[in-house]
Amino acid sequence: MKTPNLAAPVLERCAKNGAAQALVASDVALSYAELGDRADSLAGRLHAAGIEPDEPVLVPVSNVPDDFVAFLGVWQAGGVVVPVHRASPASVVQEHLEATRVRLIARMDGPIAADGSWRESGDLLVARVGAPTARAELAGAALVIFTSGSTGHPKGVVQSHRALAGKLAAIDSLLHFECGEPTLLVLNITFSFGIWVSLLTLVTGGTLLMQRKFTPRAFCAAVAANEVARVAVVPTMMRALFADPPAELAAAGRSTTLRQILIGGESLGRALAAELATHFPRADLIDIYGLTETATSDFFLLPEDQSQFAGCIGRPSPQVEFRIAAADGSAVAPGEVGELQIRTPFIMNGYLDAPELTAAAFQDGWFRTGDMGRVREGGVVELAGRAKELISRGGNKISPLELEQVFAAHPDVAAAMAAGAADPILGERIHVLVVPRPGRLVTQEALRQHATSRLPKFRQPDAYHIADALPLGRTGKADRGALKAMIERGSPDQS
């Protein structure tokens, strides 16, 4: 079977849709015909620069139309896209360069950090080195996405054209993107969620409305003014929206065209789901769980399950199998907590140049998500925290997600995060950080009383912190590791 290439269906759409708008930003728009022509031109320049099959190419991105010109041009030329944000520090760019050993940079929209060993060739930078070294895991690859690693060093996840094409089809069988529909993009396209939403919009002939950065006001204004059909967000964005609601929120909530809110990347929680339903009553809220290693979107909590299973990740998407496993790989009893493991044809090629790390990510052919979960009635899956994030207090294993849901249900709390901190006596003590709703006062005593009436004593937090916002990691998502680091420094409170 011929290896698919993700450029092909988009370029077919470019030929078919012609003058229809493909990509729209605040200062520029590209029609489908222009997108196809520019991608074809870039592919020609890459061939002239000597690109080899399956060669990685660094692509600086910042949610502008030319980012997808670069994606398509690199794929059309037979290369592998390695996205990095244009605003990344020089050290991060250097990490990507060293890890991928790229010799071509497609800098379509402005400069990117590079030393004097590169020569300019229009919108390309070409390194003064010979041909790239072939690596088996790059065969048929479309993307190398860097994700946070447990060692503190990012891992390069190699995703193939075949896996991504298959996953796009599986997602669309559930979400039904339609030709001509506008999708609002506020997610960073250095990460898989933003990439697949964008590609599926283009493959189906929609219009991608691109915002360089999420702000509550610009987001709501775009929804209200552009007949947006769907938005894709992470919960952190929506918490920021409701923490300081802009005047434009009411108009956005009255939109008659917004039919889907796709949300994922971190736990949604019942309280935020309820708030979204209140402010956007006409839109279907679709909670999505997945990993970069599995081409994302492995579980969907669809609208028909929201009321009964709020807070769960839902049911597996097409061609995804799962099991809940004990440490030795054996099945846990029904309803018990174990590691969520996945088997799917849409699996990664591997971690770049890390065969041992790749091997360790699997158990008996199942991918180890690192997330703990249980199966609810009807085959719906509920998470119980990361395997390495479960708090071990006095021999008891406590799920931070369960604690967060308890405190997020407090009427004066906008968001909550729980983490364990090392303790010489108990092993770990439980810390909870909460963000008050605008104009509300939250005290540690009120939180303590709230916990006393809802949690057994061994699950009640040892320390409470009150802050203006949840701590964020490098991806812009709420990050429990960042909270633990703040606790260790003794500085989690901001207000």
Rosetta blueprint (number, residue, H / E / L):
1 M L
2 K L
3 T L
4 P L
5 N L
6 L L
7 A H
8 A H
9 P H
10 V H
11 L H
12 E H
13 R H
14 C H
15 A H
16 K H
17 N H
18 G L
19 A L
20 A L
21 Q E
22 A E
23 L E
24 V E
25 A L
26 S L
27 D L
28 V L
29 A E
30 L E
31 S E
32 Y H
33 A H
34 E H
35 L H
36 G H
37 D H
38 R H
39 A H
40 D H
41 S H
42 L H
43 A H
44 G H
45 R H
46 L H
47 H H
48 A H
49 A L
50 G L
51 I L
52 E L
53 P L
54 D L
55 E L
56 P E
57 V E
58 L E
59 V E
60 P E
61 V E
62 S L
63 N L
64 V L
65 P H
66 D H
67 D H
68 F H
69 V H
70 A H
71 F H
72 L H
73 G H
74 V H
75 W H
76 Q H
77 A L
78 G L
79 G L
80 V E
81 V E
82 V E
83 P E
84 V E
85 H E
86 R L
87 A L
88 S L
89 P L
90 A H
91 S H
92 V H
93 V H
94 Q H
95 E H
96 H H
97 L H
98 E H
99 A H
100 T H
101 R L
102 V L
103 R L
104 L E
105 I E
106 A E
107 R L
108 M L
109 D L
110 G L
111 P L
112 I L
113 A L
114 A L
115 D L
116 G L
117 S L
118 W E
119 R E
120 E E
121 S E
122 G L
123 D L
124 L E
125 L E
126 V E
127 A E
128 R L
129 V L
130 G L
131 A L
132 P L
133 T L
134 A L
135 R L
136 A H
137 E H
138 L H
139 A L
140 G L
141 A E
142 A E
143 L E
144 V E
145 I E
146 F E
147 T E
148 S L
149 G L
150 S L
151 T L
152 G L
153 H L
154 P L
155 K E
156 G E
157 V E
158 V E
159 Q E
160 S E
161 H H
162 R H
163 A H
164 L H
165 A H
166 G H
167 K H
168 L H
169 A H
170 A H
171 I H
172 D H
173 S H
174 L H
175 L H
176 H L
177 F L
178 E L
179 C L
180 G L
181 E L
182 P E
183 T E
184 L E
185 L E
186 V L
187 L L
188 N L
189 I L
190 T L
191 F L
192 S H
193 F H
194 G H
195 I H
196 W H
197 V H
198 S H
199 L H
200 L H
201 T H
202 L H
203 V H
204 T L
205 G L
206 G L
207 T E
208 L E
209 L E
210 M E
211 Q L
212 R L
213 K L
214 F L
215 T L
216 P H
217 R H
218 A H
219 F H
220 C H
221 A H
222 A H
223 V H
224 A H
225 A H
226 N L
227 E L
228 V L
229 A L
230 R E
231 V E
232 A E
233 V E
234 V L
235 P H
236 T H
237 M H
238 M H
239 R H
240 A H
241 L H
242 F H
243 A H
244 D L
245 P L
246 P L
247 A L
248 E L
249 L H
250 A H
251 A H
252 A H
253 G H
254 R L
255 S L
256 T L
257 T L
258 L L
259 R L
260 Q E
261 I E
262 L E
263 I E
264 G E
265 G L
266 E L
267 S L
268 L L
269 G L
270 R H
271 A H
272 L H
273 A H
274 A H
275 E H
276 L H
277 A H
278 T H
279 H H
280 F L
281 P L
282 R L
283 A L
284 D E
285 L E
286 I E
287 D E
288 I E
289 Y E
290 G L
291 L L
292 T H
293 E H
294 T H
295 A L
296 T L
297 S L
298 D L
299 F E
300 F E
301 L E
302 L L
303 P H
304 E H
305 D H
306 Q H
307 S H
308 Q H
309 F H
310 A L
311 G L
312 C L
313 I L
314 G E
315 R E
316 P E
317 S L
318 P L
319 Q L
320 V L
321 E E
322 F E
323 R E
324 I E
325 A E
326 A L
327 A L
328 D L
329 G L
330 S L
331 A E
332 V L
333 A L
334 P L
335 G L
336 E L
337 V L
338 G E
339 E E
340 L E
341 Q E
342 I E
343 R E
344 T L
345 P L
346 F L
347 I L
348 M L
349 N L
350 G E
351 Y E
352 L L
353 D L
354 A L
355 P H
356 E H
357 L H
358 T H
359 A H
360 A H
361 A L
362 F E
363 Q E
364 D L
365 G L
366 W E
367 F E
368 R E
369 T E
370 G E
371 D E
372 M E
373 G E
374 R E
375 V E
376 R L
377 E H
378 G H
379 G H
380 V L
381 V E
382 E E
383 L E
384 A E
385 G E
386 R E
387 A L
388 K L
389 E L
390 L L
391 I E
392 S E
393 R E
394 G L
395 G L
396 N E
397 K E
398 I E
399 S L
400 P H
401 L H
402 E H
403 L H
404 E H
405 Q H
406 V H
407 F H
408 A H
409 A L
410 H L
411 P L
412 D L
413 V E
414 A E
415 A E
416 A E
417 M E
418 A E
419 A E
420 G E
421 A E
422 A E
423 D E
424 P L
425 I L
426 L L
427 G E
428 E E
429 R E
430 I E
431 H E
432 V E
433 L E
434 V E
435 V E
436 P E
437 R L
438 P L
439 G L
440 R L
441 L L
442 V L
443 T L
444 Q H
445 E H
446 A H
447 L H
448 R H
449 Q H
450 H H
451 A H
452 T H
453 S L
454 R L
455 L L
456 P L
457 K H
458 F H
459 R H
460 Q L
461 P L
462 D L
463 A E
464 Y E
465 H E
466 I E
467 A L
468 D L
469 A L
470 L L
471 P L
472 L E
473 G L
474 R L
475 T L
476 G L
477 K L
478 A E
479 D L
480 R H
481 G H
482 A H
483 L H
484 K H
485 A H
486 M H
487 I H
488 E H
489 R H
490 G L
491 S L
492 P L
493 D L
494 Q L
495 S L
